[in-house]
């Protein structure tokens, strides 16, 4: 009995036989084609024979009427199978196109990353703009490209001093510092990226962006904590809800910039140009606005004084003639009197 049991256990199952057939067809394409033709022929025979007889409403019919109904049923079944085959083919084509496109995008991404690590400026620029094209074409890769470009900027433009140390501005006859060409290119790409929902803030913390051109830049919700932005061009930039805590913005140009709900606590804004800037409900605790131009700026509801810690924003000497002030602007009495006195002065 034991040998008989052994022989039964060694007998191949249906699953084993099916596995062997599938493996054989994969290794031999002509065999796979032959089996596909046989399967299609068998399906056609079943379709025109038993299936058609079963589906055709021929009960009670005789002769020519019966034949006509049967032929009509066969034509309907053939059309249905043909349509199903077309849809199946389109589905496979769409999937093939999707997989091919994903492969191409992945290859382009890998190449662009390699270019970013190059020692040659032209190749780094090529990698930056290749990532921009990838971001525009692929919404799926949008956040990844942003994170890569932000990391590239942080790696190549890190501040060399603590955020709380004020770096003196260069004298007028000395060319002010500017970002390197590749860093400026990465900033430009970030500032003009497509408008889409993003997972997280753009992190540019403690970066050296002195003299950077960020005009019309889309930097809403960006994290610029401790960034050096002296003499940067931020006219009409979107900085709504941005984190600018401890940022250095001396002599920065922020005309018509959107700073609504921005956290500008302890920032250095001496002699900055904020003409027409929208600063509603912005947090300016401890910020230095001495000499800043705030003409026509909107300060409705702006928080200029931290009542708990007593850190008012320094605004004495600023051009506040057209700045709108109401009771919701949290200022000390001395600051309010100073601003009202400036507003009453003849122009």
Residue, then its C-alpha position, 0 to 999 in steps of 0.5 A: x500500500x505504501x508504494x501505491x500511496x507514493x505513486x498517487x502523491x507523485x501524480x501531477x495535479x491540474x494546477x501543475x499541468x497548467x503551470x507547465x503549459x503557461x511556462x511553455x507558451x512563454x518560452x515558445x511564442x509560436x506555440x502561444x500563437x497557435x493556442x490562441x488561434x485554437x481558442x479563438x476558433x473554439x469560441x467562434x464555433x461555440x458562439x455560432x452553434x450552441x450559444x446562438x441556438x440557446x440565445x435565439x428566440x426560435x420557439x414556435x418558428x419554422x423554416x425561413x423565419x427560424x433561419x432569419x432569427x437565428x442569423x440575426x442572433x448570430x450577427x448580434x453575438x458576433x458584433x458584441x464579441x467584436x466590440x468586446x475585443x475592441x474594448x479589450x484591445x483599447x484597454x491593453x493599448x492604454x495600459x501599455x501607453x501608461x507603462x511606457x510613459x511612466x518608464x519614460x518619465x522615470x528615465x527623464x527624472x533619473x537623468x535630470x537628477x544626475x545632471x544636478x550633481x554635475x560639476x558643469x553649470x550647463x548640465x545643472x541648468x539642463x537638469x533643473x529645466x528638465x525637472x520643470x518639464x517633468x513637473x508640468x507634464x506629470x501631476x504625480x511628480x509635482x511634489x517630488x520635483x518641488x522637494x528636489x529643487x528646494x533641497x538643491x537650493x538649500x544645499x547650495x545656498x545655505x546661510x553661513x551665519x545664524x538667523x538672528x545675526x544681522x549681516x551688514x548690507x554692502x556699501x552702495x558702490x559695491x555690487x551686492x551679492x546675488x545667488x549663483x546662476x543655477x540657484x536662481x534658475x531653481x528659484x525661478x522654476x519654483x516660483x512659476x510652478x503650476x498651481x496645484x494642491x501640494x502636500x507640504x510647504x516649500x522649505x527654504x529655511x536659512x537659505x542665502x537668497x540675497x539679491x534673488x529675483x523672486x518677482x511675481x513668485x508663487x511662494x505662498x506658505x513657503x518656509x523662509x525661516x531665517x532666510x537672508x533676503x537682503x535686497x531681494x526682488x519680491x515685487x508682487x510675490x505671493x507670500x500669503x501664510x509664508x513663514x518669514x520668522x527671523x528673515x533678513x529683508x533689509x532693503x528688499x523690494x516687496x511692492x504689491x506683495x501678498x503677505x496676508x497671514x504671513x508670520x514675519x515675527x522678529x524679521x528685519x525689514x529696515x528700509x524695505x519697500x512695502x508700497x501697496x503690500x497686502x499685510x492683513x492679519x500678518x504677524x509682525x511681533x518684534x519686527x524692525x520696520x525702521x525706514x521702511x516704505x509702507x505707503x498705501x500698504x494694507x495693515x487691517x488687522x495686522x498684529x504689530x504688538x505682542x501683548x504677552x511678551x511686549x514686543x512691538x514692531x518698530x515702525x517709527x520713521x516709516x512712511x505710513x501716510x497712506x497706510x490704513x489703520x483701524x482698531x483691530x491693528x494691535x499697536x501700542x498707544x505710542x505707535x498709534x499716535x506716531x502713525x496718526x501724526x504722520x497721516x496728518x502731516x501735509x504732503 
